[in-house]
């Protein structure tokens, strides 16, 4: 997932929605009647929790990847791959991975 600058976020629909709930001066035509920081807080807490869950899922997938790779490649190649990371050029060296990566 790509990150965005604060100014890009502030200009987004979500940024405007959060700003309207934090504003003490409601804008004409705004649905916000005053500060609703609890609503913005709940949203941000939910997003933070979801990000932590997604990070945990990612870690589980990474560990499963290395476990699967360990089962289909020799120890020397696995050690070389682990020390260099999961770059395509490194993974290409393991024959079992070639159908999943491009030769670099």
MMTF fields as JSON, N, C-alpha, C and O atoms, coordinates in Angstrom:
{
  "mmtfVersion": "1.0.0",
  "mmtfProducer": "UNKNOWN",
  "numBonds": 415,
  "numAtoms": 416,
  "numGroups": 104,
  "numChains": 1,
  "numModels": 1,
  "chainsPerModel": [1],
  "groupsPerChain": [104],
  "chainIdList": ["A"],
  "bondAtomList": [4, 2, 8, 6, 12, 10, 16, 14, 20, 18, 24, 22, 28, 26, 32, 30, 36, 34, 40, 38, 44, 42, 48, 46, 52, 50, 56, 54, 60, 58, 64, 62, 68, 66, 72, 70, 76, 74, 80, 78, 84, 82, 88, 86, 92, 90, 96, 94, 100, 98, 104, 102, 108, 106, 112, 110, 116, 114, 120, 118, 124, 122, 128, 126, 132, 130, 136, 134, 140, 138, 144, 142, 148, 146, 152, 150, 156, 154, 160, 158, 164, 162, 168, 166, 172, 170, 176, 174, 180, 178, 184, 182, 188, 186, 192, 190, 196, 194, 200, 198, 204, 202, 208, 206, 212, 210, 216, 214, 220, 218, 224, 222, 228, 226, 232, 230, 236, 234, 240, 238, 244, 242, 248, 246, 252, 250, 256, 254, 260, 258, 264, 262, 268, 266, 272, 270, 276, 274, 280, 278, 284, 282, 288, 286, 292, 290, 296, 294, 300, 298, 304, 302, 308, 306, 312, 310, 316, 314, 320, 318, 324, 322, 328, 326, 332, 330, 336, 334, 340, 338, 344, 342, 348, 346, 352, 350, 356, 354, 360, 358, 364, 362, 368, 366, 372, 370, 376, 374, 380, 378, 384, 382, 388, 386, 392, 390, 396, 394, 400, 398, 404, 402, 408, 406, 412, 410],
  "bondOrderList": [1, 1, 1, 1, 1, 1, 1, 1, 1, 1, 1, 1, 1, 1, 1, 1, 1, 1, 1, 1, 1, 1, 1, 1, 1, 1, 1, 1, 1, 1, 1, 1, 1, 1, 1, 1, 1, 1, 1, 1, 1, 1, 1, 1, 1, 1, 1, 1, 1, 1, 1, 1, 1, 1, 1, 1, 1, 1, 1, 1, 1, 1, 1, 1, 1, 1, 1, 1, 1, 1, 1, 1, 1, 1, 1, 1, 1, 1, 1, 1, 1, 1, 1, 1, 1, 1, 1, 1, 1, 1, 1, 1, 1, 1, 1, 1, 1, 1, 1, 1, 1, 1, 1],
  "groupList": [{"groupName": "UNK", "atomNameList": ["N", "CA", "C", "O"], "elementList": ["N", "C", "C", "O"], "formalChargeList": [0, 0, 0, 0], "bondAtomList": [1, 0, 2, 1, 3, 2], "bondOrderList": [1, 1, 2], "singleLetterCode": "X", "chemCompType": "L-PEPTIDE LINKING"}],
  "groupTypeList": [0, 0, 0, 0, 0, 0, 0, 0, 0, 0, 0, 0, 0, 0, 0, 0, 0, 0, 0, 0, 0, 0, 0, 0, 0, 0, 0, 0, 0, 0, 0, 0, 0, 0, 0, 0, 0, 0, 0, 0, 0, 0, 0, 0, 0, 0, 0, 0, 0, 0, 0, 0, 0, 0, 0, 0, 0, 0, 0, 0, 0, 0, 0, 0, 0, 0, 0, 0, 0, 0, 0, 0, 0, 0, 0, 0, 0, 0, 0, 0, 0, 0, 0, 0, 0, 0, 0, 0, 0, 0, 0, 0, 0, 0, 0, 0, 0, 0, 0, 0, 0, 0, 0, 0],
  "groupIdList": [1, 2, 3, 4, 5, 6, 7, 8, 9, 10, 11, 12, 13, 14, 15, 16, 17, 18, 19, 20, 21, 22, 23, 24, 25, 26, 27, 28, 29, 30, 31, 32, 33, 34, 35, 36, 37, 38, 39, 40, 41, 42, 43, 44, 45, 46, 47, 48, 49, 50, 51, 52, 53, 54, 55, 56, 57, 58, 59, 60, 61, 62, 63, 64, 65, 66, 67, 68, 69, 70, 71, 72, 73, 74, 75, 76, 77, 78, 79, 80, 81, 82, 83, 84, 85, 86, 87, 88, 89, 90, 91, 92, 93, 94, 95, 96, 97, 98, 99, 100, 101, 102, 103, 104],
  "secStructList": [7, 7, 7, 7, 7, 2, 2, 2, 2, 2, 6, 1, 2, 2, 2, 2, 2, 2, 2, 2, 2, 2, 7, 1, 1, 7, 7, 6, 6, 7, 1, 7, 7, 1, 7, 7, 2, 2, 2, 2, 2, 2, 2, 2, 2, 2, 2, 2, 2, 2, 2, 2, 2, 2, 2, 2, 2, 2, 2, 2, 2, 2, 2, 2, 2, 2, 2, 2, 2, 2, 2, 2, 1, 7, 2, 2, 2, 2, 2, 2, 2, 2, 2, 2, 7, 1, 7, 2, 2, 2, 2, 6, 6, 1, 4, 4, 4, 6, 6, 6, 1, 7, 7, 7],
  "xCoordList": [0.837, 0.0, 0.887, 1.837, 0.576, 1.344, 0.857, -0.317, 1.77, 1.381, 1.199, 1.673, 0.503, 0.279, 0.756, 0.918, 0.975, 1.39, 0.207, -0.948, 0.518, -0.545, -1.447, -2.667, -0.862, -1.684, -2.621, -3.756, -2.15, -3.024, -4.156, -5.302, -3.82, -4.867, -5.863, -7.072, -5.364, -6.239, -7.218, -8.346, -6.799, -7.665, -8.598, -9.447, -8.454, -9.296, -10.661, -10.869, -11.584, -12.921, -12.838, -13.537, -11.989, -11.838, -11.241, -11.675, -10.255, -9.657, -10.673, -10.68, -11.53, -12.577, -13.572, -14.019, -13.915, -14.854, -14.299, -15.009, -13.022, -12.388, -12.308, -12.619, -11.894, -11.761, -13.091, -13.127, -14.182, -15.504, -15.888, -16.588, -15.442, -15.779, -14.873, -15.22, -13.725, -12.809, -12.978, -12.518, -13.629, -13.782, -14.724, -15.753, -14.353, -15.236, -16.194, -17.174, -15.915, -16.785, -17.352, -16.684, -18.585, -19.154, -19.27, -19.63, -18.957, -19.024, -20.477, -21.225, -20.873, -22.231, -22.457, -21.625, -23.568, -23.895, -23.233, -23.443, -22.422, -21.742, -22.699, -23.558, -22.559, -23.42, -22.967, -23.718, -21.747, -21.236, -21.828, -21.915, -22.236, -22.842, -21.832, -22.116, -20.718, -19.692, -18.636, -18.633, -17.74, -16.683, -17.25, -18.049, -16.844, -17.21, -15.928, -15.792, -14.998, -13.695, -13.811, -12.965, -14.858, -15.031, -15.287, -14.834, -16.009, -16.277, -14.973, -14.683, -14.188, -12.91, -11.971, -11.262, -11.966, -11.126, -11.496, -10.617, -12.796, -13.249, -12.812, -12.383, -12.925, -12.502, -11.008, -10.575, -10.219, -8.768, -8.355, -7.421, -9.029, -8.74, -9.048, -8.288, -10.167, -10.53, -9.482, -9.067, -9.052, -8.052, -6.715, -6.049, -6.325, -5.081, -5.152, -4.201, -6.291, -6.46, -6.384, -5.737, -7.041, -7.036, -5.624, -5.226, -4.869, -3.497, -2.638, -1.81, -2.833, -2.076, -2.451, -1.585, -3.744, -4.189, -3.579, -3.128, -3.57, -3.005, -1.502, -0.973, -0.821, 0.61, 0.862, 1.8, 0.034, 0.165, -0.07, 0.666, -1.094, -1.372, -0.185, 0.19, 0.399, 1.554, 2.704, 3.339, 2.969, 4.042, 3.787, 4.714, 2.533, 2.185, 2.42, 2.904, 2.079, 2.309, 3.804, 4.236, 4.58, 6.026, 6.618, 7.43, 6.22, 6.73, 6.309, 7.103, 5.061, 4.594, 5.385, 5.714, 5.691, 6.488, 7.84, 8.246, 8.547, 9.872, 9.804, 10.702, 8.758, 8.589, 8.364, 8.953, 7.516, 7.29, 8.569, 8.886, 9.292, 10.536, 11.553, 12.298, 11.58, 12.499, 12.203, 13.11, 10.929, 10.54, 10.88, 10.891, 11.161, 11.38, 12.767, 13.049, 13.63, 14.965, 16.024, 15.724, 17.24, 18.318, 18.738, 18.47, 19.388, 19.753, 20.675, 20.521, 21.619, 22.563, 21.851, 22.115, 20.949, 20.199, 19.287, 19.176, 18.635, 17.751, 18.528, 18.063, 19.699, 20.521, 20.909, 20.881, 21.266, 21.633, 20.436, 20.58, 19.273, 18.069, 17.697, 17.351, 17.767, 17.412, 18.348, 17.92, 19.618, 20.572, 20.445, 20.869, 19.867, 19.732, 18.315, 18.084, 17.381, 15.993, 15.27, 15.791, 14.063, 13.222, 13.254, 12.23, 14.38, 14.478, 14.323, 14.756, 13.704, 13.461, 14.742, 14.749, 15.818, 17.062, 17.564, 18.141, 17.342, 17.75, 16.821, 17.275, 15.529, 14.562, 14.676, 14.382, 15.099, 15.263, 16.268, 16.184, 17.209, 18.23, 17.64, 18.223, 16.514, 15.85, 14.873, 13.88, 15.152, 14.35, 12.86, 12.027, 12.52, 11.113, 10.38, 9.152, 11.127, 10.511, 10.357, 9.653, 10.977, 11.042, 9.683, 9.537, 8.707, 7.395, 6.672, 5.626, 7.223, 6.601, 7.3, 6.749, 8.515, 9.277, 9.836, 9.91, 10.221, 10.846, 12.36, 12.91, 13.019, 14.478, 14.955, 14.521, 15.832, 16.321, 17.741, 18.346],
  "yCoordList": [-1.166, 0.0, 1.235, 1.324, 2.186, 3.428, 4.411, 4.42, 5.231, 6.283, 7.579, 7.719, 8.52, 9.82, 10.906, 10.681, 12.07, 13.201, 13.676, 13.372, 14.425, 14.958, 15.885, 15.859, 16.705, 17.635, 16.877, 17.301, 15.759, 14.95, 14.337, 14.289, 13.866, 13.309, 14.392, 14.166, 15.569, 16.661, 17.056, 17.457, 16.945, 17.296, 16.182, 16.388, 15.004, 13.867, 13.939, 14.733, 13.113, 13.057, 12.684, 13.268, 11.715, 11.309, 12.453, 12.714, 13.129, 14.265, 15.352, 15.906, 15.663, 16.664, 16.19, 16.978, 14.915, 14.342, 14.467, 14.893, 14.094, 14.192, 15.653, 15.983, 16.53, 17.951, 18.545, 19.336, 18.167, 18.685, 18.257, 18.99, 17.094, 16.609, 17.185, 17.173, 17.681, 18.287, 19.802, 20.436, 20.372, 21.82, 22.33, 21.717, 23.461, 24.094, 25.06, 25.493, 25.399, 26.292, 25.523, 25.38, 25.021, 24.264, 25.119, 26.295, 24.497, 25.173, 25.169, 24.233, 26.201, 26.209, 24.972, 24.627, 24.321, 23.119, 21.872, 20.785, 22.004, 20.857, 20.101, 20.702, 18.783, 17.986, 18.052, 17.684, 18.518, 18.606, 19.818, 20.898, 19.641, 20.71, 21.32, 22.361, 20.743, 21.213, 20.137, 19.198, 20.266, 19.268, 17.875, 17.699, 16.931, 15.527, 14.706, 13.736, 15.108, 14.455, 12.983, 12.179, 12.618, 11.209, 10.362, 9.22, 10.911, 10.194, 10.006, 8.91, 11.087, 10.998, 10.048, 9.259, 10.123, 9.228, 7.771, 6.929, 7.468, 6.09, 5.585, 4.44, 6.449, 6.067, 5.781, 4.757, 6.687, 6.499, 5.279, 4.574, 5.023, 3.823, 2.562, 1.594, 2.584, 1.432, 1.218, 0.086, 2.3, 2.183, 1.682, 0.865, 2.167, 1.708, 0.222, -0.521, -0.209, -1.637, -2.472, -3.519, -2.009, -2.746, -2.807, -3.828, -1.711, -1.705, -2.717, -3.403, -2.81, -3.785, -5.208, -6.078, -5.449, -6.767, -7.115, -8.239, -6.146, -6.385, -6.64, -7.472, -5.937, -6.16, -7.563, -8.232, -8.013, -9.364, -10.398, -11.381, -10.173, -11.086, -11.133, -12.201, -9.977, -9.921, -10.742, -11.512, -10.581, -11.338, -12.84, -13.616, -13.25, -14.666, -15.18, -16.296, -14.367, -14.761, -14.864, -15.775, -13.936, -13.963, -15.232, -15.91, -15.546, -16.757, -18.016, -18.945, -18.048, -19.192, -19.31, -20.413, -18.161, -18.158, -18.814, -19.707, -18.369, -18.912, -20.388, -21.156, -20.789, -22.202, -23.029, -24.099, -22.538, -23.243, -23.312, -24.355, -22.22, -22.182, -23.153, -23.799, -23.251, -24.192, -25.627, -26.453, -25.915, -27.264, -27.617, -28.797, -26.62, -26.921, -26.535, -26.664, -26.07, -25.68, -26.217, -26.581, -26.259, -26.792, -25.752, -24.561, -26.209, -25.354, -24.208, -23.087, -24.472, -23.432, -22.288, -21.113, -22.651, -21.63, -20.853, -19.631, -21.566, -20.905, -19.902, -18.785, -20.296, -19.377, -18.141, -17.023, -18.341, -17.206, -16.29, -15.067, -16.867, -16.063, -15.284, -14.105, -15.933, -15.262, -14.109, -13.084, -14.266, -13.202, -12.023, -10.915, -12.242, -11.163, -10.623, -9.606, -11.273, -10.834, -11.504, -12.421, -11.034, -11.674, -10.949, -10.871, -10.431, -9.75, -10.75, -11.898, -10.306, -11.201, -11.848, -13.033, -11.086, -11.661, -12.78, -13.759, -12.631, -13.693, -14.891, -16.035, -14.633, -15.734, -16.506, -17.701, -15.841, -16.527, -17.674, -18.657, -17.549, -18.58, -19.883, -20.947, -19.822, -21.032, -21.498, -20.824, -22.631, -23.107, -23.167, -22.885, -23.53, -23.64, -22.311, -22.283, -21.199, -19.863, -19.261, -18.263, -19.821, -19.166, -18.915, -17.977, -19.728, -19.488, -18.301, -17.864, -17.787, -16.697, -15.349, -14.316, -15.357, -14.112, -13.982, -14.953, -12.771, -12.511, -12.569, -12.192, -13.036, -13.045, -11.6, -10.883, -11.193, -9.815, -9.797, -8.729],
  "zCoordList": [0.0, 0.0, 0.0, 0.778, -0.872, -0.962, 0.087, 0.456, 0.557, 1.492, 0.715, -0.412, 1.34, 0.717, 1.667, 2.866, 1.115, 1.94, 2.779, 2.481, 3.833, 4.676, 3.878, 4.046, 3.01, 2.229, 1.29, 1.071, 0.735, -0.132, 0.683, 0.236, 1.889, 2.758, 3.151, 3.11, 3.533, 3.959, 2.861, 3.148, 1.623, 0.504, 0.072, -0.796, 0.663, 0.272, 0.941, 1.858, 0.484, 1.09, 2.567, 3.395, 2.901, 4.302, 5.113, 6.235, 4.552, 5.238, 5.536, 6.635, 4.577, 4.786, 5.844, 6.677, 5.811, 6.781, 8.2, 9.112, 8.385, 9.705, 10.126, 11.27, 9.22, 9.537, 9.995, 10.938, 9.331, 9.704, 11.118, 11.817, 11.538, 12.875, 13.958, 15.139, 13.554, 14.525, 14.599, 15.548, 13.607, 13.53, 14.624, 14.91, 15.227, 16.211, 15.534, 16.14, 14.276, 13.504, 12.329, 11.305, 12.456, 11.339, 10.082, 10.134, 8.965, 7.679, 7.188, 7.472, 6.461, 5.901, 5.042, 4.204, 5.254, 4.5, 5.039, 4.502, 6.107, 6.693, 7.586, 8.232, 7.628, 8.499, 9.951, 10.855, 10.177, 11.542, 12.244, 11.659, 13.497, 14.266, 15.218, 15.812, 15.38, 16.293, 16.381, 15.586, 17.341, 17.442, 17.729, 18.649, 16.963, 17.168, 17.17, 16.424, 18.015, 18.03, 18.404, 18.014, 19.161, 19.509, 18.267, 18.193, 17.291, 16.045, 15.267, 14.786, 15.149, 14.451, 15.191, 14.566, 16.517, 17.315, 17.076, 16.89, 17.08, 16.85, 15.48, 15.34, 14.468, 13.126, 13.103, 12.574, 13.678, 13.675, 14.489, 14.108, 15.591, 16.391, 15.586, 15.615, 14.87, 14.024, 12.934, 12.686, 12.283, 11.226, 11.773, 11.136, 12.943, 13.559, 13.879, 13.638, 14.427, 14.742, 13.464, 13.437, 12.417, 11.147, 10.559, 9.999, 10.687, 10.186, 10.949, 10.351, 12.267, 13.057, 12.658, 12.565, 12.42, 11.971, 10.612, 10.396, 9.705, 8.383, 8.464, 7.727, 9.346, 9.524, 10.061, 9.628, 11.001, 11.543, 10.44, 10.337, 9.619, 8.5, 7.542, 7.058, 7.274, 6.384, 6.957, 6.237, 8.243, 8.884, 8.796, 8.561, 8.984, 8.874, 7.456, 7.269, 6.461, 5.065, 4.759, 4.053, 5.288, 5.069, 5.689, 5.059, 6.903, 7.551, 6.794, 6.642, 6.319, 5.533, 4.234, 3.798, 3.614, 2.39, 2.638, 1.894, 3.695, 3.973, 4.347, 4.0, 5.043, 5.387, 4.127, 3.971, 3.23, 1.961, 1.139, 0.566, 1.08, 0.318, 0.898, 0.161, 2.211, 2.857, 2.431, 2.332, 2.18, 1.784, 0.351, 0.002, -0.5, -1.915, -2.412, -3.603, -1.533, -1.978, -1.021, 0.116, -1.488, -0.647, 0.392, 0.235, 1.439, 2.569, 2.158, 2.644, 1.279, 0.866, 0.134, 0.39, -0.776, -1.512, -0.57, -0.672, 0.349, 1.311, 2.165, 2.39, 2.635, 3.435, 2.623, 3.138, 1.367, 0.513, 0.294, 0.3, 0.102, -0.109, 1.145, 1.067, 2.29, 3.547, 3.852, 4.381, 3.525, 3.839, 2.884, 3.215, 1.702, 0.725, 0.639, -0.014, 1.273, 1.19, 0.044, -0.59, -0.216, -1.219, -2.557, -3.236, -2.941, -4.22, -5.355, -5.249, -6.437, -7.568, -8.076, -8.409, -8.139, -8.654, -7.747, -8.221, -6.44, -5.511, -5.62, -5.651, -5.677, -5.738, -7.041, -7.078, -8.112, -9.391, -9.265, -10.001, -8.342, -8.163, -7.638, -7.845, -6.975, -6.494, -7.573, -7.847, -8.174, -9.3, -8.974, -9.836, -7.748, -7.352, -7.403, -7.482, -7.359, -7.337, -8.721, -8.875, -9.704, -11.016, -11.666, -12.45, -11.353, -11.953, -11.281, -11.762, -10.183, -9.451, -9.599, -9.215, -10.155, -10.28, -11.693, -12.445, -12.026, -13.328, -13.185, -12.15, -14.216, -14.198, -14.347, -15.248, -13.474, -13.498, -13.968, -14.063]
}
